Amino acid sequence: MQGHSFTGALRGEAKPKEWRKVVYYRYWMHMAHGLQVPAHFGIRGERYKLIFFYGCKPDGSGPHTPVAWEFYDLEKDPSE
């Protein structure tokens, strides 16, 4: 995996100068392995998080769940 260790950030150390401001992620295993976690992708910065649940497997098959957006202000709702 490419990248740099974020161990220092977990220890509360200062962030490196080149620290990314936002991160994109995707969870594609829609309702897999008995988990009730729908497939989704999101963008997260220090203050905000935006998630889109697209309601099915990437190929459109399998059980469908509601399509939904979630937006969080992590300053006002740190535990979201």
N, C-alpha and C positions, 0 to 999 in steps of 0.2 A: 504494500500500500504506500502510495506517495504521501508526503506531508512531513510534519514536524511533531514531535512529542508535545502534548499539552499537560504533562505531569505538573509543571510549574504552576499552571493556572489552577489546577486542582488543589495545590498547596497554598493558594492565595498570593502567589508571587506576581510581580508586575507583568503585564502582557507584553510580548515582543512587539517591536515597531511594525513588523509586517503582519500582525495578527489580523485575520479576516474579520470584516464587519458584519457579514451575514453568511448563513449557510443554507444550502438547499438539501433536502433529503427526500427519499421516496421509500415507502413501505409497500411492497407489491404483493405480499403473501395474503391475499384477501381471505379472511376467515379460515386460515389454514391451521392444521394440527390441533383442532378443537378449541383454538383461541377465538374469542369474539372481537377480533381487531380487524376492521375493514381496511382495504387498501386505501392509501392516501399519499399525498406529497405535501411538503410544506417549505416555507421559508422562515428562518428565525434570525433575528438580530438581537441586540442587547435589550431593547425595549419591547419590540413587537414580535408576535408569532402569527403567521397566517397558514392555515391548513385547509386542504381541499380533499374531501372524501368522495371518490368517484364511483363508489357503489357496486363494483364488480371486479372480476379478475381483469388483467390487462387485455385479454383477448375477448372480453365481454361475456364469458361463460360463468357458470357457477351461481351460487345464491346471490341475489341482489340485495343491497342495503340502500337506505336513503342517500341520495346525493346531497352533500352539505358543505358549507364553508364554516370555519371557525376562526375568529380573530381575537387575539388576546393582547392587552396592554399589560406587560409584565411588571411595570412599575405599580400600577393600580391593583393588579391581581397576581402577585408573585407566585401563588400556589396553583393558579388556574386549574 
